[in-house]
């Protein structure tokens, strides 16, 4: 049997149970088992609708902090949580018994939790209870615990033809956190999350390739380990390949949860130089990995998927292989005019010189390859994917596009990485 921490928040009995309890809480708050709240209920409903509408206007029409529109159900569930909180004081005041007052608090909490569960079902950001509570960290080590370099690491293409797992190799990889400074770019990034496969801890050690992954916006590097199930995907691959898998560096390409520097070198920050120069230099200097660019790949989701495409087209010598998951055709702050103004002071020519579509129209990429993945229900990303795939193929790039069941969520992105691991590993010289 699974422990409570391992229970799924995306399927099975738990999300249904929490949702039912939430609606039971709504019934109680409305007056279940006692006098109806009448006008108080109407006022709470108006407050909830107004709050949801206000947040929608601010996020989608004014602030526009995200490159992609927020799914409408998120605003509905936010409004329902506000409704529960707005009703609670009146329900407590009207209750005569402490039992009823306590039940009102529990009912409101249950409805807020149910709303959060429904939002999580939209994004699939926390697949299990332990992910939501941040408990799944038994594979973590400190950076100081990383084994030092070996004098004669095993090299070859593919690695599985020349390296064989020694006795005592750990069954699973390890995860660590490290600050990667922007020595050249001066970009201030949050700490990276790094996955080291079992083979990294073997003697002799194979000289492993590097996969750089990027999160969305809003988001952070840890998202790839929660919603992305990165450790599980890499451990599963390593288990069937003698402990071999890429070293995975989940880098920060935004500088903050709500920041959107467009993955460019611009007024908003030198993110492109950070990923193309600073990150590569640090990883090669601090970890024993293969420096050959042919053994490096970059991938990302949403904002990170667009960023991966940008790096592959602007810096094909650093990242000749990429995995784009639900990205856009070009970086955006919501509309092109606003984007160009914020990044380049309305200099459209400067913007076009670094946008993927323009680069694909003017350059050739015979040594580059990529896979584009989006959800079948993600219409905006599907349209962008078709545009990028056609332009990439015309530029001589090896490109493949595919759709997976789902929308703009981690359910698609985690499956996308999992289904493309064989291709990535072959492309990076891990296996044949």
C-alpha positions in Angstrom: 0.0 0.0 0.0 1.1 3.6 -0.7 1.9 5.9 2.2 -0.2 9.0 2.7 2.7 11.1 1.2 2.7 9.0 -1.9 -1.1 9.4 -2.7 -1.9 11.0 -6.0 -3.4 14.5 -6.1 -4.2 14.1 -9.8 -6.1 10.8 -9.9 -7.7 8.2 -7.6 -9.7 8.7 -4.5 -7.9 11.6 -2.8 -8.7 14.5 -5.1 -12.4 13.3 -5.3 -12.6 13.0 -1.6 -11.2 16.5 -1.0 -13.5 17.9 -3.6 -16.6 16.3 -2.0 -15.5 17.6 1.4 -15.1 21.0 -0.1 -18.6 21.1 -1.5 -19.9 19.7 1.8 -18.2 22.7 3.4 -20.0 25.0 1.0 -23.3 23.5 2.0 -22.5 24.1 5.7 -21.4 27.7 5.1 -24.6 28.4 3.2 -26.6 27.4 6.2 -26.6 23.6 6.3 -28.1 22.3 9.5 -29.4 25.8 10.4 -30.6 29.2 9.3 -29.7 30.3 5.8 -27.4 33.3 5.6 -29.6 35.1 3.1 -28.2 38.6 2.3 -24.8 37.7 3.8 -24.6 34.9 1.2 -25.5 37.2 -1.6 -22.9 39.8 -0.4 -20.2 37.1 -0.2 -21.1 35.9 -3.7 -20.8 39.5 -5.1 -17.4 39.9 -3.3 -16.1 36.6 -4.7 -17.2 37.4 -8.3 -15.7 40.9 -8.0 -12.4 39.6 -6.6 -12.1 37.0 -9.4 -13.0 39.6 -12.1 -10.5 42.1 -10.6 -7.7 39.6 -10.6 -8.6 38.5 -14.2 -8.5 42.1 -15.4 -5.2 42.9 -13.6 -3.5 39.7 -14.8 -4.8 39.4 -18.3 -5.4 43.0 -19.3 -3.1 45.3 -17.3 -0.1 43.6 -15.6 0.2 40.6 -18.0 3.0 39.0 -16.1 2.8 35.7 -18.0 3.5 34.9 -21.6 0.4 32.7 -21.8 -3.1 33.3 -20.7 -4.2 31.8 -17.4 -6.9 29.1 -17.8 -10.3 30.5 -17.0 -11.2 27.8 -14.4 -8.3 29.1 -12.2 -10.3 32.3 -11.7 -13.4 30.4 -10.9 -11.8 28.4 -8.1 -10.0 31.5 -6.8 -13.4 33.2 -6.5 -14.9 30.2 -4.7 -12.1 30.3 -2.1 -12.7 34.0 -1.6 -16.4 33.2 -1.2 -15.7 30.7 1.6 -13.4 33.1 3.5 -16.0 36.0 3.1 -18.8 33.8 4.5 -16.8 32.5 7.5 -17.0 35.5 9.9 -20.8 35.7 9.6 -21.2 32.0 10.0 -19.1 32.0 13.2 -21.0 35.0 14.6 -24.4 33.4 14.0 -23.4 30.0 15.6 -24.3 29.6 19.2 -22.3 26.5 20.0 -18.6 26.2 19.8 -19.0 23.0 17.9 -20.9 24.9 15.2 -18.2 27.6 15.1 -15.5 25.0 14.8 -17.3 23.2 12.0 -17.6 26.5 10.1 -13.9 27.0 10.2 -13.3 23.4 9.1 -15.9 23.9 6.3 -14.2 27.0 5.0 -10.8 25.4 5.1 -12.2 22.3 3.2 -13.6 24.5 0.5 -10.3 26.4 0.1 -8.4 23.1 -0.1 -10.9 21.8 -2.6 -10.3 24.9 -4.8 -6.6 24.4 -4.5 -7.0 20.8 -5.6 -9.0 21.8 -8.6 -6.3 24.4 -9.6 -3.7 21.7 -9.2 -5.7 19.5 -11.6 -5.4 22.2 -14.2 -1.6 22.5 -14.0 -0.7 19.1 -12.6 2.1 20.9 -10.7 2.0 18.7 -7.6 1.3 15.0 -8.6 1.4 13.7 -5.0 0.9 14.8 -1.4 4.7 14.7 -0.8 5.3 17.0 -3.8 2.8 19.5 -2.4 4.3 19.4 1.1 7.9 19.3 -0.2 8.6 16.0 1.5 10.2 14.1 -1.4 13.8 15.0 -0.7 15.5 11.7 0.4 17.7 11.7 -2.6 19.3 15.1 -1.9 23.0 15.7 -1.1 25.0 18.8 -0.5 27.3 20.2 -3.2 30.3 19.4 -0.9 29.2 15.7 -1.0 29.7 15.5 -4.8 32.6 13.1 -5.6 35.7 14.8 -7.0 36.9 14.4 -10.5 38.6 11.2 -11.6 41.9 11.0 -13.5 40.7 8.8 -16.4 37.0 9.0 -17.0 35.6 6.7 -19.6 34.9 8.3 -23.0 33.3 7.0 -26.1 30.3 7.3 -28.4 27.9 5.9 -27.4 28.9 5.5 -23.8 27.0 2.3 -23.3 29.4 0.6 -25.7 32.5 1.4 -23.6 31.3 1.7 -20.0 29.9 -1.0 -17.8 28.4 -0.5 -14.3 30.8 -1.4 -11.5 29.7 -3.2 -8.4 28.1 -1.1 -5.7 26.6 1.5 -8.1 23.6 3.3 -6.4 20.2 2.4 -7.7 19.1 6.0 -7.9 20.6 9.4 -8.7 21.2 12.3 -6.4 19.9 15.9 -6.4 21.8 19.0 -5.2 21.3 22.7 -5.2 24.0 25.1 -6.3 24.4 28.8 -7.1 25.6 29.4 -10.6 26.9 33.0 -10.8 26.6 35.2 -13.8 30.3 36.0 -14.1 30.1 37.4 -17.6 26.4 38.2 -18.0 25.9 39.7 -14.5 22.5 38.1 -14.5 21.4 37.2 -10.9 19.8 33.8 -11.1 18.3 31.7 -8.4 20.1 28.5 -7.4 20.0 25.7 -10.0 18.8 22.2 -9.1 21.1 19.5 -10.4 20.5 15.8 -11.0 23.5 13.4 -11.0 22.7 9.9 -12.3 24.0 6.7 -10.6 26.8 6.4 -13.1 28.3 9.7 -11.8 29.1 7.9 -8.6 30.8 4.9 -10.2 34.5 4.2 -10.5 35.6 4.5 -13.2 33.2 7.3 -14.1 31.9 7.8 -17.6 32.2 11.3 -19.0 28.5 12.2 -19.1 26.5 14.6 -21.3 24.5 17.5 -19.9 20.8 18.3 -20.3 19.9 21.8 -19.3 16.2 22.2 -18.4 14.2 25.4 -17.9 11.0 26.0 -16.0 8.0 28.2 -16.9 7.0 31.6 -15.7 5.8 31.9 -13.0 7.9 29.1 -11.8 11.2 27.9 -10.3 13.8 25.2 -11.0 12.3 22.9 -8.3 9.1 22.6 -10.5 10.9 20.1 -12.7 11.2 17.8 -9.7 7.6 18.2 -8.5 5.3 18.4 -11.5 8.0 17.3 -13.9 8.9 14.1 -12.0 12.5 14.6 -13.2 14.2 12.3 -10.7 11.7 9.5 -11.4 12.2 9.9 -15.2 16.0 9.9 -15.0 16.2 7.1 -12.5 13.9 4.9 -14.6 16.0 5.5 -17.7 19.2 4.9 -15.8 17.8 1.6 -14.3 17.5 0.2 -17.8 20.8 1.5 -19.1 23.3 0.4 -16.5 23.1 3.6 -14.4 23.7 5.9 -17.4 21.7 9.1 -17.9 22.6 12.7 -18.6 23.6 15.1 -15.8 20.6 17.4 -15.7 21.0 21.0 -14.7 17.7 22.8 -14.1 18.8 26.4 -14.4 17.0 29.6 -13.5 16.3 31.7 -16.7 14.0 34.3 -15.1 15.7 35.6 -11.9 12.4 35.4 -10.0 9.0 33.7 -9.8 7.2 36.5 -11.5 10.0 37.9 -13.6 10.0 37.6 -17.4 13.3 38.8 -18.9 12.4 37.1 -22.2 15.5 34.9 -22.3 17.4 37.6 -24.2 20.3 39.9 -23.8 18.4 43.2 -23.4 17.4 45.9 -21.0 15.7 43.2 -19.0 18.9 41.3 -18.3 21.5 39.2 -20.1 19.8 35.8 -19.8 21.1 34.5 -23.1 24.7 35.1 -22.2 24.1 33.5 -18.8 22.8 30.3 -20.3 25.3 30.2 -23.3 28.4 31.2 -21.4 28.2 31.4 -17.6 26.2 28.2 -17.1 28.3 26.1 -19.4 31.5 27.4 -18.0 30.4 26.7 -14.4 29.1 23.2 -15.1 32.2 22.2 -17.0 34.5 23.7 -14.2 32.6 22.3 -11.2 31.3 18.9 -12.4 33.1 16.2 -14.4 31.0 16.2 -17.6 31.7 16.1 -21.3 32.4 19.6 -22.6 31.7 18.6 -26.2 28.6 20.7 -27.4 27.3 17.7 -29.3 26.7 16.1 -25.9 24.7 19.1 -24.6 21.0 19.7 -25.0 18.5 22.3 -23.7 14.8 21.9 -23.0 12.0 23.7 -21.2 8.3 24.2 -20.7 6.2 27.1 -21.7 8.5 30.2 -21.2 11.3 27.7 -20.8 10.3 26.0 -24.1 10.5 29.3 -25.9 13.8 29.9 -24.2 15.2 26.5 -25.3 14.2 27.4 -28.9 15.9 30.8 -28.6 19.1 29.3 -27.3 19.1 26.6 -30.1 18.7 29.2 -32.8 20.9 31.9 -31.4 23.6 29.6 -30.0 23.6 26.4 -32.1 27.3 25.9 -31.3 26.5 25.6 -27.6 23.1 23.8 -27.8 22.7 21.9 -31.0 19.9 19.8 -29.5 16.7 21.1 -27.9 13.4 19.9 -26.5 10.6 22.5 -26.7 7.5 21.8 -24.6 4.5 24.1 -25.2 6.7 27.1 -26.1 5.8 30.2 -28.2 7.2 31.1 -31.6 9.0 34.1 -30.1 9.5 35.6 -26.6 6.5 37.7 -25.4 5.2 39.9 -22.6 1.7 39.6 -23.9 1.9 41.5 -27.2 4.7 42.3 -29.6 4.7 46.1 -29.2 4.9 45.9 -25.4 7.6 43.2 -25.7 9.9 45.2 -28.1 9.4 48.4 -26.1 10.4 46.8 -22.8 13.4 44.8 -24.1 14.8 47.1 -26.9 13.2 50.5 -26.5 10.9 49.8 -29.5 13.8 48.8 -31.8 12.0 46.2 -33.8 15.1 45.4 -35.9 17.1 44.6 -32.7 14.3 42.3 -31.6 14.0 40.5 -34.9 17.8 39.8 -35.0 17.4 37.4 -32.0 13.9 35.9 -32.5 13.8 32.3 -33.5 11.5 32.6 -36.5 13.6 35.4 -38.1 16.8 33.4 -37.5 15.3 30.3 -39.0 14.4 32.3 -42.1 17.9 33.7 -42.5 20.3 31.0 -41.3 20.9 27.3 -41.9 21.0 24.7 -39.1 22.2 21.4 -40.6 23.8 20.2 -37.4 20.9 21.0 -35.1 17.9 18.9 -34.1 14.9 19.4 -31.9 11.6 17.9 -30.8 8.5 20.1 -30.2 5.8 18.7 -27.9 2.5 20.3 -26.9 -0.9 19.1 -25.5 -3.6 18.3 -27.9 -5.9 20.7 -26.1 -3.3 23.6 -26.0 -4.5 25.5 -29.1 -2.1 28.5 -28.8 1.0 26.3 -28.3 -0.1 24.0 -31.1 -0.3 26.9 -33.5 3.1 28.1 -32.5 4.5 24.6 -32.8 3.3 24.3 -36.4 4.9 27.6 -37.3 8.2 26.7 -35.7 8.3 23.2 -37.1 7.8 24.5 -40.7 10.5 27.2 -40.3 13.0 24.8 -38.7 12.6 22.2 -41.4 13.1 24.9 -44.1 16.3 25.9 -42.3 17.7 22.4 -42.5 17.2 21.5 -38.9 16.2 17.9 -38.0 12.8 18.7 -36.4 9.9 16.6 -35.2 6.6 17.7 -33.7 4.1 15.7 -31.7 1.1 16.1 -29.6 0.3 14.4 -26.3 -3.1 14.2 -24.5 -3.7 17.2 -22.3 -3.4 20.9 -22.3 -0.9 23.5 -20.9 0.2 21.5 -17.9 2.8 19.3 -16.3 0.8 16.3 -17.2 2.0 16.9 -20.8 5.5 18.2 -20.0 6.5 15.4 -17.7 5.2 12.8 -20.2 7.0 14.7 -23.0 10.4 14.4 -21.3 9.8 10.7 -20.5 8.7 9.8 -24.0 11.7 11.6 -25.6 14.4 10.2 -23.3 15.5 7.5 -25.8 15.9 10.2 -28.6 17.7 12.6 -26.3 20.1 9.9 -25.0 20.9 8.7 -28.5 21.4 12.3 -29.7 23.7 13.0 -26.8 25.7 9.8 -27.2 24.5 8.0 -24.1 23.2 5.0 -26.0 22.9 3.8 -29.5 
